[in-house]
């Protein structure tokens, strides 16, 4: 069986493949893209692959599992994994080799991997949180601009903000500018689940 360590990064990843006895079979830098990883690893025999937990590691792990490899995503702070690494300068090539050696020796602690449904839910919640933050900042800005003109917007829910601003006797030019902003901030989260 081969042992593969992949130091995964946003643009490029460093791959190190070790043979059964620990000899280096291949060391190569590859674009962090499905087709590039597929070109490099799809034709290889089934191997155990070790990745460090990161933003890209989950999709890389799932992609390689679909191609028949056994993939482990390891936690980021497991010191014994680096026991065989020298004190030289840290590089992607050395990190990939350390991952491959840890994979061969079993010197890693697997990270918890969440299900696809849970991952999609987390992504949806992250998007919703960002939109709510944007809406809140927009409402605060419009409220401050209205107060600058000497008016106050009545209290209420974010969904009724546009109507409450429209009820004020603001100068026509101001209203047109603020209305565009308030419409976009009130509709940005209206279709998201609560």
N, C-alpha and C positions, 0 to 999 in steps of 0.2 A: 504494500500500500504506500502511496505517496502522501506527503504531508505538505500542505500549502499554507503559507502565511501571507496575508494581503494587508498591507498598510493602506487603508482606504482614505482617500481625500476627495475633495470636491471635484477637481479637474482630472488629476492623474493619480493612479495608485501604483504602488510598488509590489510586485509579486515575487515570492521566493518559494521554490518547490524543492523539497528534500526527498531523497529516496529512503527506503526502508532502514538503511544503516546510517543515515544522517548526511550523506553526501549531497552537495548542491547539484540538482538536476537542471535548474533554470532560474535565472534572476532577470526580471524584465520590468520595465516601466510601461504602463498601459493606460490609455484614457479610461476614466471611470464612466463607461457607457456600456450598455447591455451588449451591443454587437461586438465591441472590442474585447470585453471579458469573455464573451462566447467564443470568439475566434481563438483565443488563447487557451481556454480551459475545456471547451465542449468535447474536443477530440481526445482528451486525456482520460486514462482509466479512472474509475471511481477513487476519490481521495478524501481525506479529512482536511477540512479548511478551517483556519482560525482567523477571525476578524476581531478587531477591537470595536467596542460599541461607539457609534458615531451617528451623525445624521443620515449618512448614506448606507450604513452597514445593514439595515434591515432589508432594503430592496436588493442589495447585492447578495445577501444570504438567501433570500427567497429565490432569486434568479439562479443561483448556483445549485440550490436544492432541486429545482425543477430539472436540472441537467444531470441529476444523479449523484451529486457530491454530498457528503455528510458535512454540514456546516455548523460551527459553534461560534456564537458571538460572545466574546469574553468581556467581563467587567474591566473598567479602566484602571483600577488601583489595586492590582494584585502583585505585590513586590516579588514573590518567589519566581514569577515568570521571567524576570530580568536577571536571575541569578547567574546565568551563563554569559551575559553580555559584558563586554569589557567596558572600561571607563572612558573610552574614546568618545569623540564628538558624536552626538545623536544625529543620525541621518535616516531617511526613509528606507534606504537599502538595509541598514542595520536593524531597523525596527521590523521590517518584513522578515528578515532572517530570524530575529528573536521570536517572532510570532510562529514561524515554521518550526523552530526548535521546541518551543513550548507546546506546540500541537503534537509533535512527535513524542515528547516526554510526558505529556498530560499535566504540565505545570501551568494551569490556568483555572480560573473560576468562571463558569458560564454566567452570562448576564441573563436576566429575566426577559423573555421575548413575549410581547403581547400579541393577541390574535388580530387578524385583519379587521374584524368588526370593531374591536376596541381602538385600533390605530386610526381607522376612519372617523370614529367618534371624536377622538382627541383632536384630529385635524379640523373637524367641523367646529368644535368648541374653540380652538385657537383662532380660527377665522372670525367667528362670532365675537369673541373677546376684542379682537383688533377693530372690528367695525363699531362695536359699542364705544370703545375708547375714542375713536375718530368722531363719532356722533356727539359724545360728551364734550370733546374739545371744541367742536363747531358750535354747539349750543352755548358754551361758555363765552366764546368769542363774540357771537352775535349779541348775547346778553350784555357784554361789556360795551359794545359799540352803541347799543340802544341806551344804556345808562349814560354814555358819553354825551348823548343828545338830550339827556334829562328825563328819560322815560324809564318805566319799569315794566317788565313782562310779568304777567300774572303767573302764579304758581300752577303747576300741572304736570301731566305726564309728557314724556318726550314725544310721543306720537301726536299730541295736540299742539306742539310748539309753533308750527307754521300758522295755525289759526290764531294763536295768542299774539303772535307778532303782527299778524294782519289786522288785528283789532285795534292796534295803536295808531294814533294820528301822526304818523311819521312823514317827513318830507318825501315827496315822490321819488327822487333820485336815490335816497338812502334805502327806501323800501325795496326798490328793484334790485339793488346790489345784495341786500341782506336776504331777500326772499330766495334768490338763487342758492345761496349758501344754506339757508334753513331747510329748503326743500330737499337738497341732497343729503343733509344730515338726518332728516326725519325718515327718509325712505331707505337709507342704506342698510338698516337692520330690520325693516318691517317684515321681510319674508323669511327671516331666520327662526328656527325653533327656539322656544324659550326654555 
